[in-house]
């Protein structure tokens, strides 16, 4: 897809100009801009949530690395999910 011909939604003229210019940039630069814009939309209270998730992920990684966490192979999980979905359908 040609990003320059992307369907641009209605927006103020200045925003449209900025977007058109940004669309001429290489993919990495566009991704960096997109990420920065998305992060700018986060409410201040969400920053605390992000920090809490970092702590949680780090703790889970330590549990995996130490062997404390019990890991279950994906194929077993998939079978359990499929069985649960099948049971749910039969109840209807």
N, C-alpha and C positions, 0 to 999 in steps of 0.2 A: 504494500500500500504506500502510495506517495503521501507523506505526512503533510506536504504543502497543499494537497488537495483535500485534506481532511475536512469533514463537515464541522464547521465552527458554529457553535450555538450563539444565539443573540447575546451580545454583551456590549458594554460601553466601548466607544471608539478606541480609547487609550488601551484598554485591555486587549482588544482585537489586534491592535498594532504590536503590542508586546508578544502576544501569542504567535502571530505570523512570523515575527523575527525569531522567536524561540524555536519554532518548527524548522528553521533552516540550520540549526545547530546539529552536531553529530549526536548519535543516540546517547552516549554517556553523559554529555552535557545536558541533554533534555531530561534524562533520568534524574540527574542531580537537582535540576530545577524543580522537577515534579515532586521529588521527595521533600525538598525544602518547603515548597508551597503546602504540601499535605501536613507536614509537621507544624506549620504556622497556624493550622486550623484547630490543633489540639487545645482544649481548654486547659487552663493552668492546673486544675485539679487532676487532670489526666497525667500530668508529669509524675505525680506521686504513684499513680497506678503503674506507669512504665517502670519506675524504679522498683516497685514491689515485684513485678514480673521478673526483672533481672535477678533479684535475690532468690526468687522461687526457682528459676531455671538453673541458677548456679548450685542451689541446694540439691536439686534433682540430679544434676550431673555428678556431684560428689557422691550421691547415693549409688548411682550406676557404676562409677569408677571404683568405689569401695566394695561393690558386690552386695551392698545392703538392699538395693532395689531388686525386686523380682521381675525380670524381663519375660515377656510372653511373645513368642514368635507371631508375626503378622498372620500367617495362614491359620493359626489357631483362633486368633481374634476374629478373623473374617468368618470362619465357620460359626463361631458363637453369635456374631451379628446376624448372619444369614438365618440361623435357627430362630433367633429372637424375632426377626422380621416375619418369618414364616408363621410362628406361633401367633403373632399379633394379627396377621391376616386371617387366620382360621377363627379367631374370636369374633370377627365382625359378621 
